[in-house]
Amino acid sequence: MENKIAWTVACVSEFARRFDISVKSAFQYLYLHGGITFLDEHYEAEHLLSFDDAVDDLAFVCATKEERCNDFVPRL
């Protein structure tokens, strides 16, 4: 469990870095658009990927929901 939490925090931080937003804003965005749930539910597969790939997956998952709720993270 401790590794899963640390990995999730690292993913949120990498997402924030990629989109040049604060970690707090990244977490809020990911939570709102299902990214945190995605990380939790798919940890077993996602933690084997690079952080770049995990962030790509997060962006894709969230973009699907973002289409219904325009928000502040740019589309890929």
N, CA, C, O and CB atoms as a CASP TS submission, in Angstrom:
PFRMAT TS
TARGET T0000
AUTHOR 0000-0000-0000
METHOD Language model
MODEL 1
PARENT N/A
ATOM      1  N   MET     1       0.821  -1.196   0.000  1.00  0.00           N
ATOM      2  CA  MET     1       0.000   0.000   0.000  1.00  0.00           C
ATOM      3  C   MET     1       0.865   1.259   0.000  1.00  0.00           C
ATOM      4  O   MET     1       0.550   2.231  -0.687  1.00  0.00           O
ATOM      5  CB  MET     1      -0.934  -0.001   1.205  1.00  0.00           C
ATOM      6  N   GLU     2       1.940   1.242   0.760  1.00  0.00           N
ATOM      7  CA  GLU     2       2.813   2.418   0.839  1.00  0.00           C
ATOM      8  C   GLU     2       3.436   2.731  -0.521  1.00  0.00           C
ATOM      9  O   GLU     2       3.550   3.897  -0.900  1.00  0.00           O
ATOM     10  CB  GLU     2       3.919   2.195   1.887  1.00  0.00           C
ATOM     11  N   ASN     3       3.839   1.691  -1.255  1.00  0.00           N
ATOM     12  CA  ASN     3       4.406   1.902  -2.583  1.00  0.00           C
ATOM     13  C   ASN     3       3.366   2.470  -3.545  1.00  0.00           C
ATOM     14  O   ASN     3       3.683   3.323  -4.375  1.00  0.00           O
ATOM     15  CB  ASN     3       4.969   0.592  -3.133  1.00  0.00           C
ATOM     16  N   LYS     4       2.138   2.001  -3.436  1.00  0.00           N
ATOM     17  CA  LYS     4       1.059   2.479  -4.308  1.00  0.00           C
ATOM     18  C   LYS     4       0.805   3.964  -4.072  1.00  0.00           C
ATOM     19  O   LYS     4       0.606   4.722  -5.021  1.00  0.00           O
ATOM     20  CB  LYS     4      -0.237   1.671  -4.070  1.00  0.00           C
ATOM     21  N   ILE     5       0.813   4.373  -2.819  1.00  0.00           N
ATOM     22  CA  ILE     5       0.596   5.786  -2.494  1.00  0.00           C
ATOM     23  C   ILE     5       1.744   6.634  -3.037  1.00  0.00           C
ATOM     24  O   ILE     5       1.516   7.666  -3.668  1.00  0.00           O
ATOM     25  CB  ILE     5       0.460   5.980  -0.964  1.00  0.00           C
ATOM     26  N   ALA     6       2.973   6.195  -2.789  1.00  0.00           N
ATOM     27  CA  ALA     6       4.140   6.951  -3.265  1.00  0.00           C
ATOM     28  C   ALA     6       4.137   7.052  -4.784  1.00  0.00           C
ATOM     29  O   ALA     6       4.444   8.108  -5.338  1.00  0.00           O
ATOM     30  CB  ALA     6       5.446   6.292  -2.785  1.00  0.00           C
ATOM     31  N   TRP     7       3.792   5.961  -5.458  1.00  0.00           N
ATOM     32  CA  TRP     7       3.746   5.960  -6.923  1.00  0.00           C
ATOM     33  C   TRP     7       2.658   6.906  -7.426  1.00  0.00           C
ATOM     34  O   TRP     7       2.871   7.633  -8.396  1.00  0.00           O
ATOM     35  CB  TRP     7       3.500   4.532  -7.457  1.00  0.00           C
ATOM     36  N   THR     8       1.498   6.903  -6.775  1.00  0.00           N
ATOM     37  CA  THR     8       0.396   7.788  -7.174  1.00  0.00           C
ATOM     38  C   THR     8       0.795   9.248  -7.007  1.00  0.00           C
ATOM     39  O   THR     8       0.522  10.072  -7.880  1.00  0.00           O
ATOM     40  CB  THR     8      -0.871   7.486  -6.348  1.00  0.00           C
ATOM     41  N   VAL     9       1.434   9.569  -5.901  1.00  0.00           N
ATOM     42  CA  VAL     9       1.909  10.944  -5.676  1.00  0.00           C
ATOM     43  C   VAL     9       2.908  11.337  -6.765  1.00  0.00           C
ATOM     44  O   VAL     9       2.872  12.456  -7.276  1.00  0.00           O
ATOM     45  CB  VAL     9       2.563  11.081  -4.267  1.00  0.00           C
ATOM     46  N   ALA    10       3.788  10.421  -7.111  1.00  0.00           N
ATOM     47  CA  ALA    10       4.769  10.711  -8.171  1.00  0.00           C
ATOM     48  C   ALA    10       4.079  10.939  -9.518  1.00  0.00           C
ATOM     49  O   ALA    10       4.481  11.821 -10.277  1.00  0.00           O
ATOM     50  CB  ALA    10       5.786   9.557  -8.291  1.00  0.00           C
ATOM     51  N   CYS    11       3.056  10.160  -9.815  1.00  0.00           N
ATOM     52  CA  CYS    11       2.316  10.345 -11.070  1.00  0.00           C
ATOM     53  C   CYS    11       1.625  11.711 -11.111  1.00  0.00           C
ATOM     54  O   CYS    11       1.659  12.403 -12.129  1.00  0.00           O
ATOM     55  CB  CYS    11       1.274   9.224 -11.245  1.00  0.00           C
ATOM     56  N   VAL    12       1.008  12.083 -10.008  1.00  0.00           N
ATOM     57  CA  VAL    12       0.348  13.394  -9.939  1.00  0.00           C
ATOM     58  C   VAL    12       1.385  14.496 -10.132  1.00  0.00           C
ATOM     59  O   VAL    12       1.131  15.470 -10.841  1.00  0.00           O
ATOM     60  CB  VAL    12      -0.397  13.575  -8.580  1.00  0.00           C
ATOM     61  N   SER    13       2.537  14.350  -9.512  1.00  0.00           N
ATOM     62  CA  SER    13       3.606  15.354  -9.660  1.00  0.00           C
ATOM     63  C   SER    13       4.101  15.440 -11.098  1.00  0.00           C
ATOM     64  O   SER    13       4.334  16.538 -11.604  1.00  0.00           O
ATOM     65  CB  SER    13       4.778  15.025  -8.732  1.00  0.00           C
ATOM     66  N   GLU    14       4.264  14.303 -11.760  1.00  0.00           N
ATOM     67  CA  GLU    14       4.694  14.299 -13.155  1.00  0.00           C
ATOM     68  C   GLU    14       3.630  14.901 -14.073  1.00  0.00           C
ATOM     69  O   GLU    14       3.959  15.590 -15.038  1.00  0.00           O
ATOM     70  CB  GLU    14       5.021  12.876 -13.599  1.00  0.00           C
ATOM     71  N   PHE    15       2.362  14.643 -13.775  1.00  0.00           N
ATOM     72  CA  PHE    15       1.268  15.246 -14.538  1.00  0.00           C
ATOM     73  C   PHE    15       1.321  16.768 -14.394  1.00  0.00           C
ATOM     74  O   PHE    15       1.172  17.501 -15.372  1.00  0.00           O
ATOM     75  CB  PHE    15      -0.109  14.699 -14.061  1.00  0.00           C
ATOM     76  N   ALA    16       1.535  17.227 -13.171  1.00  0.00           N
ATOM     77  CA  ALA    16       1.632  18.671 -12.911  1.00  0.00           C
ATOM     78  C   ALA    16       2.805  19.284 -13.679  1.00  0.00           C
ATOM     79  O   ALA    16       2.683  20.360 -14.264  1.00  0.00           O
ATOM     80  CB  ALA    16       1.793  18.939 -11.396  1.00  0.00           C
ATOM     81  N   ARG    17       3.918  18.597 -13.668  1.00  0.00           N
ATOM     82  CA  ARG    17       5.107  19.105 -14.365  1.00  0.00           C
ATOM     83  C   ARG    17       4.857  19.194 -15.869  1.00  0.00           C
ATOM     84  O   ARG    17       5.201  20.192 -16.502  1.00  0.00           O
ATOM     85  CB  ARG    17       6.327  18.201 -14.083  1.00  0.00           C
ATOM     86  N   ARG    18       4.256  18.144 -16.441  1.00  0.00           N
ATOM     87  CA  ARG    18       4.024  18.140 -17.888  1.00  0.00           C
ATOM     88  C   ARG    18       3.126  19.294 -18.319  1.00  0.00           C
ATOM     89  O   ARG    18       3.378  19.929 -19.343  1.00  0.00           O
ATOM     90  CB  ARG    18       3.404  16.815 -18.320  1.00  0.00           C
ATOM     91  N   PHE    19       2.079  19.568 -17.539  1.00  0.00           N
ATOM     92  CA  PHE    19       1.113  20.597 -17.926  1.00  0.00           C
ATOM     93  C   PHE    19       1.367  21.944 -17.251  1.00  0.00           C
ATOM     94  O   PHE    19       0.551  22.861 -17.350  1.00  0.00           O
ATOM     95  CB  PHE    19      -0.281  20.130 -17.599  1.00  0.00           C
ATOM     96  N   ASP    20       2.497  22.054 -16.570  1.00  0.00           N
ATOM     97  CA  ASP    20       2.929  23.308 -15.943  1.00  0.00           C
ATOM     98  C   ASP    20       1.841  23.889 -15.033  1.00  0.00           C
ATOM     99  O   ASP    20       1.482  25.062 -15.133  1.00  0.00           O
ATOM    100  CB  ASP    20       3.310  24.333 -17.020  1.00  0.00           C
ATOM    101  N   ILE    21       1.332  23.035 -14.148  1.00  0.00           N
ATOM    102  CA  ILE    21       0.344  23.459 -13.150  1.00  0.00           C
ATOM    103  C   ILE    21       0.842  22.998 -11.783  1.00  0.00           C
ATOM    104  O   ILE    21       1.767  22.190 -11.697  1.00  0.00           O
ATOM    105  CB  ILE    21      -1.093  22.871 -13.465  1.00  0.00           C
ATOM    106  N   SER    22       0.245  23.497 -10.743  1.00  0.00           N
ATOM    107  CA  SER    22       0.646  23.094  -9.404  1.00  0.00           C
ATOM    108  C   SER    22       0.220  21.655  -9.141  1.00  0.00           C
ATOM    109  O   SER    22      -0.686  21.135  -9.793  1.00  0.00           O
ATOM    110  CB  SER    22       0.043  24.037  -8.348  1.00  0.00           C
ATOM    111  N   VAL    23       0.874  21.029  -8.194  1.00  0.00           N
ATOM    112  CA  VAL    23       0.508  19.662  -7.826  1.00  0.00           C
ATOM    113  C   VAL    23      -0.923  19.640  -7.278  1.00  0.00           C
ATOM    114  O   VAL    23      -1.679  18.704  -7.540  1.00  0.00           O
ATOM    115  CB  VAL    23       1.505  19.089  -6.777  1.00  0.00           C
ATOM    116  N   LYS    24      -1.282  20.665  -6.526  1.00  0.00           N
ATOM    117  CA  LYS    24      -2.646  20.744  -5.995  1.00  0.00           C
ATOM    118  C   LYS    24      -3.662  20.810  -7.138  1.00  0.00           C
ATOM    119  O   LYS    24      -4.673  20.108  -7.109  1.00  0.00           O
ATOM    120  CB  LYS    24      -2.799  21.976  -5.070  1.00  0.00           C
ATOM    121  N   SER    25      -3.402  21.644  -8.135  1.00  0.00           N
ATOM    122  CA  SER    25      -4.305  21.754  -9.284  1.00  0.00           C
ATOM    123  C   SER    25      -4.355  20.450 -10.068  1.00  0.00           C
ATOM    124  O   SER    25      -5.415  20.046 -10.546  1.00  0.00           O
ATOM    125  CB  SER    25      -3.868  22.900 -10.203  1.00  0.00           C
ATOM    126  N   ALA    26      -3.202  19.790 -10.200  1.00  0.00           N
ATOM    127  CA  ALA    26      -3.165  18.508 -10.908  1.00  0.00           C
ATOM    128  C   ALA    26      -4.022  17.473 -10.180  1.00  0.00           C
ATOM    129  O   ALA    26      -4.803  16.756 -10.806  1.00  0.00           O
ATOM    130  CB  ALA    26      -1.709  18.001 -11.040  1.00  0.00           C
ATOM    131  N   PHE    27      -3.875  17.398  -8.865  1.00  0.00           N
ATOM    132  CA  PHE    27      -4.679  16.442  -8.104  1.00  0.00           C
ATOM    133  C   PHE    27      -6.168  16.744  -8.259  1.00  0.00           C
ATOM    134  O   PHE    27      -6.967  15.835  -8.484  1.00  0.00           O
ATOM    135  CB  PHE    27      -4.283  16.468  -6.618  1.00  0.00           C
ATOM    136  N   GLN    28      -6.538  18.009  -8.140  1.00  0.00           N
ATOM    137  CA  GLN    28      -7.953  18.381  -8.264  1.00  0.00           C
ATOM    138  C   GLN    28      -8.496  18.002  -9.640  1.00  0.00           C
ATOM    139  O   GLN    28      -9.598  17.465  -9.751  1.00  0.00           O
ATOM    140  CB  GLN    28      -8.137  19.892  -8.021  1.00  0.00           C
ATOM    141  N   TYR    29      -7.729  18.280 -10.673  1.00  0.00           N
ATOM    142  CA  TYR    29      -8.141  17.937 -12.038  1.00  0.00           C
ATOM    143  C   TYR    29      -8.287  16.424 -12.196  1.00  0.00           C
ATOM    144  O   TYR    29      -9.297  15.937 -12.704  1.00  0.00           O
ATOM    145  CB  TYR    29      -7.124  18.482 -13.060  1.00  0.00           C
ATOM    146  N   LEU    30      -7.264  15.688 -11.754  1.00  0.00           N
ATOM    147  CA  LEU    30      -7.295  14.229 -11.888  1.00  0.00           C
ATOM    148  C   LEU    30      -8.431  13.618 -11.081  1.00  0.00           C
ATOM    149  O   LEU    30      -9.069  12.666 -11.531  1.00  0.00           O
ATOM    150  CB  LEU    30      -5.965  13.627 -11.445  1.00  0.00           C
ATOM    151  N   TYR    31      -8.683  14.144  -9.922  1.00  0.00           N
ATOM    152  CA  TYR    31      -9.778  13.643  -9.094  1.00  0.00           C
ATOM    153  C   TYR    31     -11.122  13.899  -9.785  1.00  0.00           C
ATOM    154  O   TYR    31     -11.974  13.012  -9.844  1.00  0.00           O
ATOM    155  CB  TYR    31      -9.752  14.310  -7.695  1.00  0.00           C
ATOM    156  N   LEU    32     -11.301  15.098 -10.298  1.00  0.00           N
ATOM    157  CA  LEU    32     -12.553  15.491 -10.942  1.00  0.00           C
ATOM    158  C   LEU    32     -12.822  14.671 -12.205  1.00  0.00           C
ATOM    159  O   LEU    32     -13.970  14.332 -12.492  1.00  0.00           O
ATOM    160  CB  LEU    32     -12.523  16.978 -11.285  1.00  0.00           C
ATOM    161  N   HIS    33     -11.783  14.355 -12.950  1.00  0.00           N
ATOM    162  CA  HIS    33     -11.937  13.695 -14.248  1.00  0.00           C
ATOM    163  C   HIS    33     -11.604  12.198 -14.230  1.00  0.00           C
ATOM    164  O   HIS    33     -11.397  11.602 -15.286  1.00  0.00           O
ATOM    165  CB  HIS    33     -11.067  14.379 -15.257  1.00  0.00           C
ATOM    166  N   GLY    34     -11.551  11.599 -13.060  1.00  0.00           N
ATOM    167  CA  GLY    34     -11.393  10.151 -12.963  1.00  0.00           C
ATOM    168  C   GLY    34      -9.975   9.625 -13.026  1.00  0.00           C
ATOM    169  O   GLY    34      -9.770   8.412 -13.046  1.00  0.00           O
ATOM    170  N   GLY    35      -9.000  10.505 -13.056  1.00  0.00           N
ATOM    171  CA  GLY    35      -7.610  10.060 -13.136  1.00  0.00           C
ATOM    172  C   GLY    35      -7.129   9.333 -11.892  1.00  0.00           C
ATOM    173  O   GLY    35      -6.410   8.339 -11.994  1.00  0.00           O
ATOM    174  N   ILE    36      -7.514   9.814 -10.725  1.00  0.00           N
ATOM    175  CA  ILE    36      -7.098   9.172  -9.479  1.00  0.00           C
ATOM    176  C   ILE    36      -7.729   7.781  -9.379  1.00  0.00           C
ATOM    177  O   ILE    36      -7.066   6.824  -8.980  1.00  0.00           O
ATOM    178  CB  ILE    36      -7.493  10.043  -8.252  1.00  0.00           C
ATOM    179  N   THR    37      -8.988   7.673  -9.736  1.00  0.00           N
ATOM    180  CA  THR    37      -9.657   6.366  -9.734  1.00  0.00           C
ATOM    181  C   THR    37      -8.968   5.432 -10.726  1.00  0.00           C
ATOM    182  O   THR    37      -8.759   4.255 -10.432  1.00  0.00           O
ATOM    183  CB  THR    37     -11.166   6.516 -10.086  1.00  0.00           C
ATOM    184  N   PHE    38      -8.617   5.954 -11.896  1.00  0.00           N
ATOM    185  CA  PHE    38      -7.911   5.159 -12.901  1.00  0.00           C
ATOM    186  C   PHE    38      -6.593   4.622 -12.341  1.00  0.00           C
ATOM    187  O   PHE    38      -6.286   3.440 -12.498  1.00  0.00           O
ATOM    188  CB  PHE    38      -7.649   5.999 -14.164  1.00  0.00           C
ATOM    189  N   LEU    39      -5.817   5.487 -11.691  1.00  0.00           N
ATOM    190  CA  LEU    39      -4.546   5.050 -11.123  1.00  0.00           C
ATOM    191  C   LEU    39      -4.749   3.967 -10.069  1.00  0.00           C
ATOM    192  O   LEU    39      -3.991   2.999 -10.009  1.00  0.00           O
ATOM    193  CB  LEU    39      -3.806   6.235 -10.517  1.00  0.00           C
ATOM    194  N   ASP    40      -5.768   4.136  -9.247  1.00  0.00           N
ATOM    195  CA  ASP    40      -6.054   3.162  -8.208  1.00  0.00           C
ATOM    196  C   ASP    40      -6.460   1.815  -8.805  1.00  0.00           C
ATOM    197  O   ASP    40      -5.955   0.769  -8.398  1.00  0.00           O
ATOM    198  CB  ASP    40      -7.150   3.682  -7.289  1.00  0.00           C
ATOM    199  N   GLU    41      -7.361   1.851  -9.756  1.00  0.00           N
ATOM    200  CA  GLU    41      -7.901   0.619 -10.330  1.00  0.00           C
ATOM    201  C   GLU    41      -6.918  -0.112 -11.252  1.00  0.00           C
ATOM    202  O   GLU    41      -7.017  -1.327 -11.425  1.00  0.00           O
ATOM    203  CB  GLU    41      -9.156   0.933 -11.095  1.00  0.00           C
ATOM    204  N   HIS    42      -5.980   0.619 -11.837  1.00  0.00           N
ATOM    205  CA  HIS    42      -5.064   0.026 -12.811  1.00  0.00           C
ATOM    206  C   HIS    42      -3.607   0.066 -12.354  1.00  0.00           C
ATOM    207  O   HIS    42      -2.686  -0.021 -13.167  1.00  0.00           O
ATOM    208  CB  HIS    42      -5.197   0.738 -14.136  1.00  0.00           C
ATOM    209  N   TYR    43      -3.415   0.198 -11.060  1.00  0.00           N
ATOM    210  CA  TYR    43      -2.057   0.278 -10.506  1.00  0.00           C
ATOM    211  C   TYR    43      -1.180  -0.900 -10.941  1.00  0.00           C
ATOM    212  O   TYR    43      -0.032  -0.704 -11.338  1.00  0.00           O
ATOM    213  CB  TYR    43      -2.120   0.332  -8.983  1.00  0.00           C
ATOM    214  N   GLU    44      -1.710  -2.100 -10.869  1.00  0.00           N
ATOM    215  CA  GLU    44      -0.911  -3.295 -11.167  1.00  0.00           C
ATOM    216  C   GLU    44      -0.270  -3.238 -12.551  1.00  0.00           C
ATOM    217  O   GLU    44       0.846  -3.725 -12.730  1.00  0.00           O
ATOM    218  CB  GLU    44      -1.778  -4.538 -11.061  1.00  0.00           C
ATOM    219  N   ALA    45      -0.947  -2.659 -13.519  1.00  0.00           N
ATOM    220  CA  ALA    45      -0.372  -2.532 -14.864  1.00  0.00           C
ATOM    221  C   ALA    45       0.395  -1.224 -15.025  1.00  0.00           C
ATOM    222  O   ALA    45       1.497  -1.211 -15.572  1.00  0.00           O
ATOM    223  CB  ALA    45      -1.473  -2.620 -15.922  1.00  0.00           C
ATOM    224  N   GLU    46      -0.184  -0.129 -14.550  1.00  0.00           N
ATOM    225  CA  GLU    46       0.405   1.195 -14.781  1.00  0.00           C
ATOM    226  C   GLU    46       1.752   1.382 -14.091  1.00  0.00           C
ATOM    227  O   GLU    46       2.625   2.062 -14.630  1.00  0.00           O
ATOM    228  CB  GLU    46      -0.547   2.264 -14.311  1.00  0.00           C
ATOM    229  N   HIS    47       1.939   0.793 -12.912  1.00  0.00           N
ATOM    230  CA  HIS    47       3.205   1.025 -12.206  1.00  0.00           C
ATOM    231  C   HIS    47       4.389   0.343 -12.890  1.00  0.00           C
ATOM    232  O   HIS    47       5.543   0.596 -12.544  1.00  0.00           O
ATOM    233  CB  HIS    47       3.095   0.535 -10.771  1.00  0.00           C
ATOM    234  N   LEU    48       4.101  -0.511 -13.849  1.00  0.00           N
ATOM    235  CA  LEU    48       5.164  -1.150 -14.613  1.00  0.00           C
ATOM    236  C   LEU    48       5.643  -0.281 -15.773  1.00  0.00           C
ATOM    237  O   LEU    48       6.691  -0.547 -16.362  1.00  0.00           O
ATOM    238  CB  LEU    48       4.691  -2.488 -15.135  1.00  0.00           C
ATOM    239  N   LEU    49       4.873   0.758 -16.100  1.00  0.00           N
ATOM    240  CA  LEU    49       5.200   1.657 -17.206  1.00  0.00           C
ATOM    241  C   LEU    49       6.093   2.797 -16.728  1.00  0.00           C
ATOM    242  O   LEU    49       6.260   3.015 -15.528  1.00  0.00           O
ATOM    243  CB  LEU    49       3.918   2.217 -17.842  1.00  0.00           C
ATOM    244  N   SER    50       6.658   3.512 -17.682  1.00  0.00           N
ATOM    245  CA  SER    50       7.397   4.728 -17.328  1.00  0.00           C
ATOM    246  C   SER    50       6.390   5.782 -16.865  1.00  0.00           C
ATOM    247  O   SER    50       5.199   5.685 -17.160  1.00  0.00           O
ATOM    248  CB  SER    50       8.251   5.255 -18.543  1.00  0.00           C
ATOM    249  N   PHE    51       6.878   6.781 -16.143  1.00  0.00           N
ATOM    250  CA  PHE    51       5.988   7.863 -15.732  1.00  0.00           C
ATOM    251  C   PHE    51       5.443   8.608 -16.948  1.00  0.00           C
ATOM    252  O   PHE    51       4.296   9.055 -16.933  1.00  0.00           O
ATOM    253  CB  PHE    51       6.722   8.834 -14.799  1.00  0.00           C
ATOM    254  N   ASP    52       6.249   8.746 -17.996  1.00  0.00           N
ATOM    255  CA  ASP    52       5.756   9.397 -19.219  1.00  0.00           C
ATOM    256  C   ASP    52       4.557   8.651 -19.788  1.00  0.00           C
ATOM    257  O   ASP    52       3.564   9.268 -20.174  1.00  0.00           O
ATOM    258  CB  ASP    52       6.870   9.478 -20.276  1.00  0.00           C
ATOM    259  N   ASP    53       4.648   7.326 -19.838  1.00  0.00           N
ATOM    260  CA  ASP    53       3.525   6.534 -20.350  1.00  0.00           C
ATOM    261  C   ASP    53       2.309   6.618 -19.427  1.00  0.00           C
ATOM    262  O   ASP    53       1.173   6.701 -19.895  1.00  0.00           O
ATOM    263  CB  ASP    53       3.947   5.070 -20.524  1.00  0.00           C
ATOM    264  N   ALA    54       2.548   6.596 -18.128  1.00  0.00           N
ATOM    265  CA  ALA    54       1.442   6.691 -17.169  1.00  0.00           C
ATOM    266  C   ALA    54       0.742   8.044 -17.296  1.00  0.00           C
ATOM    267  O   ALA    54      -0.485   8.113 -17.226  1.00  0.00           O
ATOM    268  CB  ALA    54       1.956   6.487 -15.722  1.00  0.00           C
ATOM    269  N   VAL    55       1.509   9.113 -17.481  1.00  0.00           N
ATOM    270  CA  VAL    55       0.922  10.442 -17.653  1.00  0.00           C
ATOM    271  C   VAL    55       0.154  10.510 -18.977  1.00  0.00           C
ATOM    272  O   VAL    55      -0.908  11.128 -19.043  1.00  0.00           O
ATOM    273  CB  VAL    55       2.021  11.536 -17.606  1.00  0.00           C
ATOM    274  N   ASP    56       0.674   9.890 -20.013  1.00  0.00           N
ATOM    275  CA  ASP    56      -0.064   9.817 -21.285  1.00  0.00           C
ATOM    276  C   ASP    56      -1.420   9.140 -21.067  1.00  0.00           C
ATOM    277  O   ASP    56      -2.445   9.617 -21.555  1.00  0.00           O
ATOM    278  CB  ASP    56       0.761   9.043 -22.358  1.00  0.00           C
ATOM    279  N   ASP    57      -1.416   8.032 -20.336  1.00  0.00           N
ATOM    280  CA  ASP    57      -2.666   7.328 -20.063  1.00  0.00           C
ATOM    281  C   ASP    57      -3.618   8.182 -19.241  1.00  0.00           C
ATOM    282  O   ASP    57      -4.817   8.220 -19.516  1.00  0.00           O
ATOM    283  CB  ASP    57      -2.389   6.019 -19.341  1.00  0.00           C
ATOM    284  N   LEU    58      -3.090   8.865 -18.235  1.00  0.00           N
ATOM    285  CA  LEU    58      -3.917   9.759 -17.418  1.00  0.00           C
ATOM    286  C   LEU    58      -4.540  10.853 -18.272  1.00  0.00           C
ATOM    287  O   LEU    58      -5.730  11.144 -18.152  1.00  0.00           O
ATOM    288  CB  LEU    58      -3.084  10.383 -16.290  1.00  0.00           C
ATOM    289  N   ALA    59      -3.741  11.448 -19.123  1.00  0.00           N
ATOM    290  CA  ALA    59      -4.243  12.528 -19.977  1.00  0.00           C
ATOM    291  C   ALA    59      -5.355  12.020 -20.887  1.00  0.00           C
ATOM    292  O   ALA    59      -6.347  12.716 -21.104  1.00  0.00           O
ATOM    293  CB  ALA    59      -3.101  13.128 -20.818  1.00  0.00           C
ATOM    294  N   PHE    60      -5.195  10.812 -21.419  1.00  0.00           N
ATOM    295  CA  PHE    60      -6.214  10.236 -22.291  1.00  0.00           C
ATOM    296  C   PHE    60      -7.510   9.977 -21.528  1.00  0.00           C
ATOM    297  O   PHE    60      -8.591  10.338 -21.993  1.00  0.00           O
ATOM    298  CB  PHE    60      -5.705   8.937 -22.916  1.00  0.00           C
ATOM    299  N   VAL    61      -7.399   9.354 -20.361  1.00  0.00           N
ATOM    300  CA  VAL    61      -8.579   9.051 -19.546  1.00  0.00           C
ATOM    301  C   VAL    61      -9.312  10.336 -19.175  1.00  0.00           C
ATOM    302  O   VAL    61     -10.534  10.420 -19.293  1.00  0.00           O
ATOM    303  CB  VAL    61      -8.177   8.276 -18.270  1.00  0.00           C
ATOM    304  N   CYS    62      -8.566  11.322 -18.733  1.00  0.00           N
ATOM    305  CA  CYS    62      -9.191  12.573 -18.303  1.00  0.00           C
ATOM    306  C   CYS    62      -9.752  13.372 -19.474  1.00  0.00           C
ATOM    307  O   CYS    62     -10.775  14.042 -19.329  1.00  0.00           O
ATOM    308  CB  CYS    62      -8.189  13.419 -17.544  1.00  0.00           C
ATOM    309  N   ALA    63      -9.094  13.312 -20.637  1.00  0.00           N
ATOM    310  CA  ALA    63      -9.589  14.049 -21.811  1.00  0.00           C
ATOM    311  C   ALA    63     -10.964  13.559 -22.212  1.00  0.00           C
ATOM    312  O   ALA    63     -11.792  14.330 -22.697  1.00  0.00           O
ATOM    313  CB  ALA    63      -8.619  13.907 -22.993  1.00  0.00           C
ATOM    314  N   THR    64     -11.207  12.262 -22.007  1.00  0.00           N
ATOM    315  CA  THR    64     -12.517  11.707 -22.326  1.00  0.00           C
ATOM    316  C   THR    64     -13.603  12.379 -21.508  1.00  0.00           C
ATOM    317  O   THR    64     -14.657  12.738 -22.032  1.00  0.00           O
ATOM    318  CB  THR    64     -12.534  10.202 -22.086  1.00  0.00           C
ATOM    319  N   LYS    65     -13.337  12.548 -20.208  1.00  0.00           N
ATOM    320  CA  LYS    65     -14.311  13.226 -19.348  1.00  0.00           C
ATOM    321  C   LYS    65     -14.276  14.735 -19.545  1.00  0.00           C
ATOM    322  O   LYS    65     -15.293  15.411 -19.387  1.00  0.00           O
ATOM    323  CB  LYS    65     -14.049  12.890 -17.882  1.00  0.00           C
ATOM    324  N   GLU    66     -13.111  15.260 -19.889  1.00  0.00           N
ATOM    325  CA  GLU    66     -12.965  16.707 -20.077  1.00  0.00           C
ATOM    326  C   GLU    66     -13.830  17.205 -21.220  1.00  0.00           C
ATOM    327  O   GLU    66     -14.284  18.349 -21.199  1.00  0.00           O
ATOM    328  CB  GLU    66     -11.504  17.069 -20.337  1.00  0.00           C
ATOM    329  N   GLU    67     -14.061  16.373 -22.205  1.00  0.00           N
ATOM    330  CA  GLU    67     -14.899  16.773 -23.331  1.00  0.00           C
ATOM    331  C   GLU    67     -16.281  17.198 -22.846  1.00  0.00           C
ATOM    332  O   GLU    67     -16.950  18.022 -23.468  1.00  0.00           O
ATOM    333  CB  GLU    67     -15.020  15.627 -24.348  1.00  0.00           C
ATOM    334  N   ARG    68     -16.690  16.620 -21.727  1.00  0.00           N
ATOM    335  CA  ARG    68     -17.983  16.971 -21.156  1.00  0.00           C
ATOM    336  C   ARG    68     -17.885  18.146 -20.184  1.00  0.00           C
ATOM    337  O   ARG    68     -18.905  18.737 -19.828  1.00  0.00           O
ATOM    338  CB  ARG    68     -18.579  15.770 -20.453  1.00  0.00           C
ATOM    339  N   CYS    69     -16.690  18.485 -19.757  1.00  0.00           N
ATOM    340  CA  CYS    69     -16.509  19.578 -18.778  1.00  0.00           C
ATOM    341  C   CYS    69     -15.257  20.363 -19.152  1.00  0.00           C
ATOM    342  O   CYS    69     -14.177  20.013 -18.676  1.00  0.00           O
ATOM    343  CB  CYS    69     -16.397  19.021 -17.306  1.00  0.00           C
ATOM    344  N   ASN    70     -15.340  21.378 -19.955  1.00  0.00           N
ATOM    345  CA  ASN    70     -14.147  22.145 -20.316  1.00  0.00           C
ATOM    346  C   ASN    70     -13.441  22.585 -19.056  1.00  0.00           C
ATOM    347  O   ASN    70     -14.065  23.084 -18.119  1.00  0.00           O
ATOM    348  CB  ASN    70     -14.507  23.367 -21.194  1.00  0.00           C
ATOM    349  N   ASP    71     -12.117  22.392 -19.041  1.00  0.00           N
ATOM    350  CA  ASP    71     -11.321  22.717 -17.856  1.00  0.00           C
ATOM    351  C   ASP    71     -10.009  23.338 -18.277  1.00  0.00           C
ATOM    352  O   ASP    71      -9.853  23.731 -19.433  1.00  0.00           O
ATOM    353  CB  ASP    71     -11.070  21.463 -16.995  1.00  0.00           C
ATOM    354  N   PHE    72      -9.050  23.434 -17.350  1.00  0.00           N
ATOM    355  CA  PHE    72      -7.859  24.221 -17.559  1.00  0.00           C
ATOM    356  C   PHE    72      -6.655  23.468 -18.092  1.00  0.00           C
ATOM    357  O   PHE    72      -5.646  24.115 -18.375  1.00  0.00           O
ATOM    358  CB  PHE    72      -7.497  24.851 -16.315  1.00  0.00           C
ATOM    359  N   VAL    73      -6.680  22.159 -18.252  1.00  0.00           N
ATOM    360  CA  VAL    73      -5.519  21.433 -18.772  1.00  0.00           C
ATOM    361  C   VAL    73      -5.669  21.325 -20.285  1.00  0.00           C
ATOM    362  O   VAL    73      -6.719  20.914 -20.779  1.00  0.00           O
ATOM    363  CB  VAL    73      -5.386  20.012 -18.113  1.00  0.00           C
ATOM    364  N   PRO    74      -4.619  21.693 -21.023  1.00  0.00           N
ATOM    365  CA  PRO    74      -4.711  21.663 -22.496  1.00  0.00           C
ATOM    366  C   PRO    74      -4.862  20.239 -23.028  1.00  0.00           C
ATOM    367  O   PRO    74      -4.392  19.280 -22.415  1.00  0.00           O
ATOM    368  CB  PRO    74      -3.468  22.315 -23.119  1.00  0.00           C
ATOM    369  N   ARG    75      -5.509  20.121 -24.149  1.00  0.00           N
ATOM    370  CA  ARG    75      -5.655  18.822 -24.809  1.00  0.00           C
ATOM    371  C   ARG    75      -4.325  18.415 -25.416  1.00  0.00           C
ATOM    372  O   ARG    75      -3.497  19.252 -25.773  1.00  0.00           O
ATOM    373  CB  ARG    75      -6.760  18.868 -25.897  1.00  0.00           C
ATOM    374  N   LEU    76      -4.147  17.117 -25.524  1.00  0.00           N
ATOM    375  CA  LEU    76      -2.919  16.595 -26.150  1.00  0.00           C
ATOM    376  C   LEU    76      -3.096  16.490 -27.631  1.00  0.00           C
ATOM    377  O   LEU    76      -2.176  16.072 -28.335  1.00  0.00           O
ATOM    378  CB  LEU    76      -2.538  15.230 -25.575  1.00  0.00           C
TER
END
